[in-house]
Amino acid sequence: MLALMNRKVYKLYDLSKDKWIPIAAARGNSAVTVFVDGGNASLVSTPTAELQRLRTAAVAVAAGRIASVRQNEGDIIVRVAVDGEKVAYATELFDSGLELSQESKSLAFEKSEIAISEGSNATAAGKAAEAVRRLAEIAAAKAAVKELADRHGWHYGGRKIVIVDGALETFSEKESRAMNDLAAAAKGTDVILGSVAKTCALLTDTGESLIAAAERLAEGKEGYIIVAEGLNERHRAAVAVAKLNTSAGYLFRVEAANGSELGELVAALAMQSNDLAFPGYPYGLIMADRFARISGNDAEITKSKIAATANAEVKALLKDEKALNAHSILDGKSYYKWL
């Protein structure tokens, strides 16, 4: 049994019981692990543009406790540009503390670079904002790698790890360049670069869910199974499915930029995956998600502040928002008194 992945760009590994690798009894002992996640929220959405707030969070965990939290945020406006039948999306960051390069603060995305899933409520402009959020997450991870590798930065002794939420797989040239820069920053240092994905839609060549197949092979034991190794520029990483706690009800897709470090990475993650709120999921990622998340209340407060000091363009956006928000007005009404 193999994962259902493109054999031209992946080296695939057999998925069988004897390939399940128990987590070493000695466990992984990382000095510090930095978990990086991002969040975004729509503030104003119109047919021609969208204004969003972006946020990244880098949570450093050492000796089982949070050592530091770094949050960065900024606002982004995405403008829709139409040229005949060609549609593009121009993004511009402002009031930004995000750790992005200067060139990444103003980008253009072709429609082919923006993927919208069927049934999604996100607009294409919103997806462009999410693409920039992903670049900001990668930039935050790169900053963490550099600080961990620097003896003047986080220096606790021992091995250091940076974990990105999601996968190390990339889906556009812009994202691929950023991810390769991140991997290059970690290469040759004592920092392990990896990722943990909350969800995994991969199948096996027998039509079974990859996660379900791995869970069956695990037989309730901690450990992991190597699934594939990415061989092209869009995805250079070892891919595995891991059960990080015997009490875990979930298995996760785990990746390491350097395949030889996968076992050490999984063992270190298992040491941090015993929180009673979500056994089997790294505590640092729980907290990174919490610090990166932008609540509806946060979004409304930010929108009010922006509206109070809005320039002519933002005022026009607020006016144009009426083209899309009538349904939300109805959602806020109650008509039970007439029933």
Contacts in CASP RR format, 6 or more apart in sequence:
PFRMAT RR
TARGET T0000
AUTHOR 0000-0000-0000
METHOD contacts of the structure
MODEL  1
MLALMNRKVYKLYDLSKDKWIPIAAARGNSAVTVFVDGGNASLVSTPTAE
LQRLRTAAVAVAAGRIASVRQNEGDIIVRVAVDGEKVAYATELFDSGLEL
SQESKSLAFEKSEIAISEGSNATAAGKAAEAVRRLAEIAAAKAAVKELAD
RHGWHYGGRKIVIVDGALETFSEKESRAMNDLAAAAKGTDVILGSVAKTC
ALLTDTGESLIAAAERLAEGKEGYIIVAEGLNERHRAAVAVAKLNTSAGY
LFRVEAANGSELGELVAALAMQSNDLAFPGYPYGLIMADRFARISGNDAE
ITKSKIAATANAEVKALLKDEKALNAHSILDGKSYYKWL
1 14 0 8 1.000
1 15 0 8 1.000
1 16 0 8 1.000
1 204 0 8 1.000
1 205 0 8 1.000
1 206 0 8 1.000
1 208 0 8 1.000
1 213 0 8 1.000
2 12 0 8 1.000
2 13 0 8 1.000
2 14 0 8 1.000
2 15 0 8 1.000
2 204 0 8 1.000
2 205 0 8 1.000
3 10 0 8 1.000
3 12 0 8 1.000
3 15 0 8 1.000
3 202 0 8 1.000
3 203 0 8 1.000
3 204 0 8 1.000
3 205 0 8 1.000
3 210 0 8 1.000
3 227 0 8 1.000
3 228 0 8 1.000
3 239 0 8 1.000
4 202 0 8 1.000
4 203 0 8 1.000
4 204 0 8 1.000
4 205 0 8 1.000
4 207 0 8 1.000
4 210 0 8 1.000
5 12 0 8 1.000
5 202 0 8 1.000
5 227 0 8 1.000
5 228 0 8 1.000
9 230 0 8 1.000
9 231 0 8 1.000
9 232 0 8 1.000
9 234 0 8 1.000
9 235 0 8 1.000
10 228 0 8 1.000
10 229 0 8 1.000
10 230 0 8 1.000
10 231 0 8 1.000
10 235 0 8 1.000
10 239 0 8 1.000
11 228 0 8 1.000
11 229 0 8 1.000
11 230 0 8 1.000
11 231 0 8 1.000
12 227 0 8 1.000
12 228 0 8 1.000
13 19 0 8 1.000
13 225 0 8 1.000
13 226 0 8 1.000
13 227 0 8 1.000
13 228 0 8 1.000
13 229 0 8 1.000
15 204 0 8 1.000
15 213 0 8 1.000
15 214 0 8 1.000
15 217 0 8 1.000
15 225 0 8 1.000
15 227 0 8 1.000
16 217 0 8 1.000
17 217 0 8 1.000
17 219 0 8 1.000
19 217 0 8 1.000
19 225 0 8 1.000
19 226 0 8 1.000
20 217 0 8 1.000
20 218 0 8 1.000
20 219 0 8 1.000
20 221 0 8 1.000
20 223 0 8 1.000
20 224 0 8 1.000
20 225 0 8 1.000
21 223 0 8 1.000
21 224 0 8 1.000
21 225 0 8 1.000
21 226 0 8 1.000
21 263 0 8 1.000
22 221 0 8 1.000
22 222 0 8 1.000
22 223 0 8 1.000
23 222 0 8 1.000
23 223 0 8 1.000
23 224 0 8 1.000
23 244 0 8 1.000
23 266 0 8 1.000
23 267 0 8 1.000
23 270 0 8 1.000
24 263 0 8 1.000
24 267 0 8 1.000
26 267 0 8 1.000
27 267 0 8 1.000
27 268 0 8 1.000
27 270 0 8 1.000
27 271 0 8 1.000
28 264 0 8 1.000
28 267 0 8 1.000
28 268 0 8 1.000
28 270 0 8 1.000
28 271 0 8 1.000
29 158 0 8 1.000
29 159 0 8 1.000
29 268 0 8 1.000
29 271 0 8 1.000
30 158 0 8 1.000
30 159 0 8 1.000
30 160 0 8 1.000
30 161 0 8 1.000
30 192 0 8 1.000
30 268 0 8 1.000
30 271 0 8 1.000
31 62 0 8 1.000
31 156 0 8 1.000
31 157 0 8 1.000
31 158 0 8 1.000
31 159 0 8 1.000
31 160 0 8 1.000
32 60 0 8 1.000
32 61 0 8 1.000
32 62 0 8 1.000
32 67 0 8 1.000
32 148 0 8 1.000
32 154 0 8 1.000
32 156 0 8 1.000
32 160 0 8 1.000
32 161 0 8 1.000
33 60 0 8 1.000
33 61 0 8 1.000
33 62 0 8 1.000
33 160 0 8 1.000
33 161 0 8 1.000
33 162 0 8 1.000
33 163 0 8 1.000
33 268 0 8 1.000
33 269 0 8 1.000
33 272 0 8 1.000
33 282 0 8 1.000
33 284 0 8 1.000
34 58 0 8 1.000
34 59 0 8 1.000
34 60 0 8 1.000
34 61 0 8 1.000
34 141 0 8 1.000
34 144 0 8 1.000
34 148 0 8 1.000
34 154 0 8 1.000
34 160 0 8 1.000
34 161 0 8 1.000
34 162 0 8 1.000
34 163 0 8 1.000
35 58 0 8 1.000
35 59 0 8 1.000
35 61 0 8 1.000
35 163 0 8 1.000
35 165 0 8 1.000
35 282 0 8 1.000
35 284 0 8 1.000
35 285 0 8 1.000
35 287 0 8 1.000
35 288 0 8 1.000
36 56 0 8 1.000
36 57 0 8 1.000
36 58 0 8 1.000
36 59 0 8 1.000
36 137 0 8 1.000
36 140 0 8 1.000
36 141 0 8 1.000
36 144 0 8 1.000
36 162 0 8 1.000
36 163 0 8 1.000
36 164 0 8 1.000
36 165 0 8 1.000
36 288 0 8 1.000
37 56 0 8 1.000
37 57 0 8 1.000
37 137 0 8 1.000
37 165 0 8 1.000
37 285 0 8 1.000
37 288 0 8 1.000
37 289 0 8 1.000
37 291 0 8 1.000
37 292 0 8 1.000
38 54 0 8 1.000
38 55 0 8 1.000
38 56 0 8 1.000
38 57 0 8 1.000
38 133 0 8 1.000
38 136 0 8 1.000
38 137 0 8 1.000
38 140 0 8 1.000
38 165 0 8 1.000
38 288 0 8 1.000
38 292 0 8 1.000
39 54 0 8 1.000
39 55 0 8 1.000
39 56 0 8 1.000
39 133 0 8 1.000
39 292 0 8 1.000
39 293 0 8 1.000
39 294 0 8 1.000
40 52 0 8 1.000
40 53 0 8 1.000
40 54 0 8 1.000
40 55 0 8 1.000
40 129 0 8 1.000
40 130 0 8 1.000
40 133 0 8 1.000
40 294 0 8 1.000
41 52 0 8 1.000
41 53 0 8 1.000
41 294 0 8 1.000
41 295 0 8 1.000
41 296 0 8 1.000
41 298 0 8 1.000
41 299 0 8 1.000
41 302 0 8 1.000
42 50 0 8 1.000
42 51 0 8 1.000
42 52 0 8 1.000
42 126 0 8 1.000
42 129 0 8 1.000
42 299 0 8 1.000
43 51 0 8 1.000
43 52 0 8 1.000
43 53 0 8 1.000
43 75 0 8 1.000
43 299 0 8 1.000
43 302 0 8 1.000
43 303 0 8 1.000
43 306 0 8 1.000
44 50 0 8 1.000
44 51 0 8 1.000
44 303 0 8 1.000
44 314 0 8 1.000
44 317 0 8 1.000
44 318 0 8 1.000
44 321 0 8 1.000
45 51 0 8 1.000
45 123 0 8 1.000
45 125 0 8 1.000
45 126 0 8 1.000
45 321 0 8 1.000
45 324 0 8 1.000
45 325 0 8 1.000
46 317 0 8 1.000
46 320 0 8 1.000
46 321 0 8 1.000
46 323 0 8 1.000
46 324 0 8 1.000
47 80 0 8 1.000
47 320 0 8 1.000
47 323 0 8 1.000
47 324 0 8 1.000
48 79 0 8 1.000
48 80 0 8 1.000
48 320 0 8 1.000
49 77 0 8 1.000
49 78 0 8 1.000
49 79 0 8 1.000
49 80 0 8 1.000
49 125 0 8 1.000
49 317 0 8 1.000
49 320 0 8 1.000
50 77 0 8 1.000
50 78 0 8 1.000
50 123 0 8 1.000
50 125 0 8 1.000
50 126 0 8 1.000
50 128 0 8 1.000
50 129 0 8 1.000
51 75 0 8 1.000
51 76 0 8 1.000
51 77 0 8 1.000
51 78 0 8 1.000
51 306 0 8 1.000
51 314 0 8 1.000
51 317 0 8 1.000
52 75 0 8 1.000
52 76 0 8 1.000
52 78 0 8 1.000
52 126 0 8 1.000
52 129 0 8 1.000
53 73 0 8 1.000
53 74 0 8 1.000
53 75 0 8 1.000
53 76 0 8 1.000
53 294 0 8 1.000
53 298 0 8 1.000
53 299 0 8 1.000
53 302 0 8 1.000
54 73 0 8 1.000
54 74 0 8 1.000
54 75 0 8 1.000
54 76 0 8 1.000
54 93 0 8 1.000
54 96 0 8 1.000
54 98 0 8 1.000
54 129 0 8 1.000
54 132 0 8 1.000
54 133 0 8 1.000
54 136 0 8 1.000
55 71 0 8 1.000
55 72 0 8 1.000
55 73 0 8 1.000
55 74 0 8 1.000
55 292 0 8 1.000
55 293 0 8 1.000
55 294 0 8 1.000
56 71 0 8 1.000
56 72 0 8 1.000
56 73 0 8 1.000
56 98 0 8 1.000
56 99 0 8 1.000
56 133 0 8 1.000
56 136 0 8 1.000
56 137 0 8 1.000
56 139 0 8 1.000
56 140 0 8 1.000
56 292 0 8 1.000
57 69 0 8 1.000
57 70 0 8 1.000
57 71 0 8 1.000
57 140 0 8 1.000
57 288 0 8 1.000
57 289 0 8 1.000
57 290 0 8 1.000
57 291 0 8 1.000
57 292 0 8 1.000
58 69 0 8 1.000
58 70 0 8 1.000
58 140 0 8 1.000
58 141 0 8 1.000
58 143 0 8 1.000
58 144 0 8 1.000
58 288 0 8 1.000
59 66 0 8 1.000
59 68 0 8 1.000
59 69 0 8 1.000
59 70 0 8 1.000
59 284 0 8 1.000
59 287 0 8 1.000
59 288 0 8 1.000
59 291 0 8 1.000
60 66 0 8 1.000
60 67 0 8 1.000
60 68 0 8 1.000
60 69 0 8 1.000
60 70 0 8 1.000
60 144 0 8 1.000
60 154 0 8 1.000
61 67 0 8 1.000
61 272 0 8 1.000
61 283 0 8 1.000
61 284 0 8 1.000
61 287 0 8 1.000
62 154 0 8 1.000
62 156 0 8 1.000
63 156 0 8 1.000
64 272 0 8 1.000
64 283 0 8 1.000
66 284 0 8 1.000
66 287 0 8 1.000
67 154 0 8 1.000
68 154 0 8 1.000
69 287 0 8 1.000
69 291 0 8 1.000
70 140 0 8 1.000
71 291 0 8 1.000
71 292 0 8 1.000
72 97 0 8 1.000
72 98 0 8 1.000
72 99 0 8 1.000
72 136 0 8 1.000
72 140 0 8 1.000
73 96 0 8 1.000
73 97 0 8 1.000
73 98 0 8 1.000
74 93 0 8 1.000
74 94 0 8 1.000
74 95 0 8 1.000
74 96 0 8 1.000
74 97 0 8 1.000
74 98 0 8 1.000
75 93 0 8 1.000
75 94 0 8 1.000
75 95 0 8 1.000
75 96 0 8 1.000
75 302 0 8 1.000
75 306 0 8 1.000
76 91 0 8 1.000
76 92 0 8 1.000
76 93 0 8 1.000
76 94 0 8 1.000
76 96 0 8 1.000
76 129 0 8 1.000
76 132 0 8 1.000
77 91 0 8 1.000
77 92 0 8 1.000
77 94 0 8 1.000
77 313 0 8 1.000
77 314 0 8 1.000
77 317 0 8 1.000
78 89 0 8 1.000
78 90 0 8 1.000
78 91 0 8 1.000
78 92 0 8 1.000
78 125 0 8 1.000
78 126 0 8 1.000
78 128 0 8 1.000
78 129 0 8 1.000
79 89 0 8 1.000
79 90 0 8 1.000
79 91 0 8 1.000
79 92 0 8 1.000
79 125 0 8 1.000
80 87 0 8 1.000
80 88 0 8 1.000
80 89 0 8 1.000
80 124 0 8 1.000
80 125 0 8 1.000
81 87 0 8 1.000
81 88 0 8 1.000
81 89 0 8 1.000
81 90 0 8 1.000
81 108 0 8 1.000
86 111 0 8 1.000
87 111 0 8 1.000
87 124 0 8 1.000
88 108 0 8 1.000
88 109 0 8 1.000
88 110 0 8 1.000
88 111 0 8 1.000
89 108 0 8 1.000
89 109 0 8 1.000
89 111 0 8 1.000
89 114 0 8 1.000
89 124 0 8 1.000
89 125 0 8 1.000
89 128 0 8 1.000
90 106 0 8 1.000
90 107 0 8 1.000
90 108 0 8 1.000
90 109 0 8 1.000
91 106 0 8 1.000
91 107 0 8 1.000
91 108 0 8 1.000
91 109 0 8 1.000
91 128 0 8 1.000
91 129 0 8 1.000
91 131 0 8 1.000
91 132 0 8 1.000
92 105 0 8 1.000
92 106 0 8 1.000
93 100 0 8 1.000
93 105 0 8 1.000
93 106 0 8 1.000
93 132 0 8 1.000
96 105 0 8 1.000
98 136 0 8 1.000
98 139 0 8 1.000
98 140 0 8 1.000
99 136 0 8 1.000
99 139 0 8 1.000
99 140 0 8 1.000
99 142 0 8 1.000
99 143 0 8 1.000
100 132 0 8 1.000
100 135 0 8 1.000
100 136 0 8 1.000
100 139 0 8 1.000
101 139 0 8 1.000
104 132 0 8 1.000
104 135 0 8 1.000
104 139 0 8 1.000
104 174 0 8 1.000
104 178 0 8 1.000
107 132 0 8 1.000
107 174 0 8 1.000
109 128 0 8 1.000
109 131 0 8 1.000
109 172 0 8 1.000
109 174 0 8 1.000
111 124 0 8 1.000
113 131 0 8 1.000
113 171 0 8 1.000
113 172 0 8 1.000
113 174 0 8 1.000
114 124 0 8 1.000
114 127 0 8 1.000
114 128 0 8 1.000
114 131 0 8 1.000
115 127 0 8 1.000
115 171 0 8 1.000
116 122 0 8 1.000
116 124 0 8 1.000
116 127 0 8 1.000
122 130 0 8 1.000
131 172 0 8 1.000
131 174 0 8 1.000
131 175 0 8 1.000
134 175 0 8 1.000
135 174 0 8 1.000
135 175 0 8 1.000
135 178 0 8 1.000
137 164 0 8 1.000
137 165 0 8 1.000
138 164 0 8 1.000
138 175 0 8 1.000
138 178 0 8 1.000
138 179 0 8 1.000
138 181 0 8 1.000
138 182 0 8 1.000
139 178 0 8 1.000
141 162 0 8 1.000
141 164 0 8 1.000
141 182 0 8 1.000
141 193 0 8 1.000
142 178 0 8 1.000
142 181 0 8 1.000
142 182 0 8 1.000
142 185 0 8 1.000
144 162 0 8 1.000
145 162 0 8 1.000
145 182 0 8 1.000
145 185 0 8 1.000
145 186 0 8 1.000
145 189 0 8 1.000
145 191 0 8 1.000
145 193 0 8 1.000
146 185 0 8 1.000
147 153 0 8 1.000
147 154 0 8 1.000
148 154 0 8 1.000
148 160 0 8 1.000
148 162 0 8 1.000
148 189 0 8 1.000
148 191 0 8 1.000
149 160 0 8 1.000
149 185 0 8 1.000
149 186 0 8 1.000
149 189 0 8 1.000
149 190 0 8 1.000
149 191 0 8 1.000
154 160 0 8 1.000
158 190 0 8 1.000
159 190 0 8 1.000
159 192 0 8 1.000
159 264 0 8 1.000
159 268 0 8 1.000
160 190 0 8 1.000
160 191 0 8 1.000
160 192 0 8 1.000
161 191 0 8 1.000
161 192 0 8 1.000
161 193 0 8 1.000
161 194 0 8 1.000
161 265 0 8 1.000
161 268 0 8 1.000
162 186 0 8 1.000
162 191 0 8 1.000
162 192 0 8 1.000
162 193 0 8 1.000
162 194 0 8 1.000
163 194 0 8 1.000
163 195 0 8 1.000
163 196 0 8 1.000
163 269 0 8 1.000
163 282 0 8 1.000
163 285 0 8 1.000
164 182 0 8 1.000
164 193 0 8 1.000
164 194 0 8 1.000
164 195 0 8 1.000
165 195 0 8 1.000
165 196 0 8 1.000
165 197 0 8 1.000
165 198 0 8 1.000
165 285 0 8 1.000
165 288 0 8 1.000
165 289 0 8 1.000
166 195 0 8 1.000
166 196 0 8 1.000
166 197 0 8 1.000
166 198 0 8 1.000
166 253 0 8 1.000
167 195 0 8 1.000
167 197 0 8 1.000
167 235 0 8 1.000
167 237 0 8 1.000
167 239 0 8 1.000
167 253 0 8 1.000
167 255 0 8 1.000
168 179 0 8 1.000
168 183 0 8 1.000
168 193 0 8 1.000
168 194 0 8 1.000
168 195 0 8 1.000
168 235 0 8 1.000
168 236 0 8 1.000
168 237 0 8 1.000
168 255 0 8 1.000
168 257 0 8 1.000
169 234 0 8 1.000
169 235 0 8 1.000
169 237 0 8 1.000
169 255 0 8 1.000
170 176 0 8 1.000
170 178 0 8 1.000
170 179 0 8 1.000
170 234 0 8 1.000
170 235 0 8 1.000
171 234 0 8 1.000
176 233 0 8 1.000
176 234 0 8 1.000
180 233 0 8 1.000
180 236 0 8 1.000
182 193 0 8 1.000
183 193 0 8 1.000
183 236 0 8 1.000
183 257 0 8 1.000
186 192 0 8 1.000
186 193 0 8 1.000
186 257 0 8 1.000
187 257 0 8 1.000
187 258 0 8 1.000
192 256 0 8 1.000
192 257 0 8 1.000
192 258 0 8 1.000
192 261 0 8 1.000
192 264 0 8 1.000
192 265 0 8 1.000
192 268 0 8 1.000
193 256 0 8 1.000
193 257 0 8 1.000
193 258 0 8 1.000
194 237 0 8 1.000
194 254 0 8 1.000
194 255 0 8 1.000
194 256 0 8 1.000
194 257 0 8 1.000
194 265 0 8 1.000
195 237 0 8 1.000
195 254 0 8 1.000
195 255 0 8 1.000
196 252 0 8 1.000
196 253 0 8 1.000
196 254 0 8 1.000
196 255 0 8 1.000
196 269 0 8 1.000
196 281 0 8 1.000
196 282 0 8 1.000
196 285 0 8 1.000
197 252 0 8 1.000
197 253 0 8 1.000
197 254 0 8 1.000
197 255 0 8 1.000
198 252 0 8 1.000
200 210 0 8 1.000
200 211 0 8 1.000
200 241 0 8 1.000
200 252 0 8 1.000
200 253 0 8 1.000
202 209 0 8 1.000
202 210 0 8 1.000
202 211 0 8 1.000
202 227 0 8 1.000
202 253 0 8 1.000
203 209 0 8 1.000
203 210 0 8 1.000
204 210 0 8 1.000
204 213 0 8 1.000
206 213 0 8 1.000
210 227 0 8 1.000
210 241 0 8 1.000
210 253 0 8 1.000
211 241 0 8 1.000
211 251 0 8 1.000
211 253 0 8 1.000
214 225 0 8 1.000
214 241 0 8 1.000
214 243 0 8 1.000
214 251 0 8 1.000
215 243 0 8 1.000
215 251 0 8 1.000
217 225 0 8 1.000
218 225 0 8 1.000
218 243 0 8 1.000
218 251 0 8 1.000
220 243 0 8 1.000
220 246 0 8 1.000
221 243 0 8 1.000
221 246 0 8 1.000
222 243 0 8 1.000
222 244 0 8 1.000
222 245 0 8 1.000
222 246 0 8 1.000
222 270 0 8 1.000
223 242 0 8 1.000
223 243 0 8 1.000
223 244 0 8 1.000
223 266 0 8 1.000
223 270 0 8 1.000
224 240 0 8 1.000
224 241 0 8 1.000
224 242 0 8 1.000
224 243 0 8 1.000
224 254 0 8 1.000
224 262 0 8 1.000
224 263 0 8 1.000
224 266 0 8 1.000
225 240 0 8 1.000
225 241 0 8 1.000
225 242 0 8 1.000
226 238 0 8 1.000
226 239 0 8 1.000
226 240 0 8 1.000
226 262 0 8 1.000
227 239 0 8 1.000
227 240 0 8 1.000
227 241 0 8 1.000
228 238 0 8 1.000
228 239 0 8 1.000
229 237 0 8 1.000
229 238 0 8 1.000
229 239 0 8 1.000
229 259 0 8 1.000
230 236 0 8 1.000
230 237 0 8 1.000
230 238 0 8 1.000
230 239 0 8 1.000
236 257 0 8 1.000
237 255 0 8 1.000
237 256 0 8 1.000
237 257 0 8 1.000
237 259 0 8 1.000
238 255 0 8 1.000
238 256 0 8 1.000
238 258 0 8 1.000
238 259 0 8 1.000
238 262 0 8 1.000
239 253 0 8 1.000
239 254 0 8 1.000
239 255 0 8 1.000
240 253 0 8 1.000
240 254 0 8 1.000
240 255 0 8 1.000
240 256 0 8 1.000
240 262 0 8 1.000
240 266 0 8 1.000
241 251 0 8 1.000
241 252 0 8 1.000
241 253 0 8 1.000
241 254 0 8 1.000
242 251 0 8 1.000
242 252 0 8 1.000
242 254 0 8 1.000
242 266 0 8 1.000
242 269 0 8 1.000
242 270 0 8 1.000
243 251 0 8 1.000
243 280 0 8 1.000
244 252 0 8 1.000
244 266 0 8 1.000
244 269 0 8 1.000
244 270 0 8 1.000
244 273 0 8 1.000
244 280 0 8 1.000
244 281 0 8 1.000
244 282 0 8 1.000
245 270 0 8 1.000
245 273 0 8 1.000
245 274 0 8 1.000
245 279 0 8 1.000
245 280 0 8 1.000
247 279 0 8 1.000
247 280 0 8 1.000
248 273 0 8 1.000
248 279 0 8 1.000
248 280 0 8 1.000
248 281 0 8 1.000
249 279 0 8 1.000
249 280 0 8 1.000
250 280 0 8 1.000
250 281 0 8 1.000
252 280 0 8 1.000
252 281 0 8 1.000
254 262 0 8 1.000
254 265 0 8 1.000
254 266 0 8 1.000
254 269 0 8 1.000
256 262 0 8 1.000
256 263 0 8 1.000
256 265 0 8 1.000
269 282 0 8 1.000
270 280 0 8 1.000
272 282 0 8 1.000
272 283 0 8 1.000
272 284 0 8 1.000
273 279 0 8 1.000
273 280 0 8 1.000
273 281 0 8 1.000
273 282 0 8 1.000
273 283 0 8 1.000
274 280 0 8 1.000
274 283 0 8 1.000
275 281 0 8 1.000
275 283 0 8 1.000
275 286 0 8 1.000
277 286 0 8 1.000
278 286 0 8 1.000
306 314 0 8 1.000
307 314 0 8 1.000
307 315 0 8 1.000
307 318 0 8 1.000
310 318 0 8 1.000
END
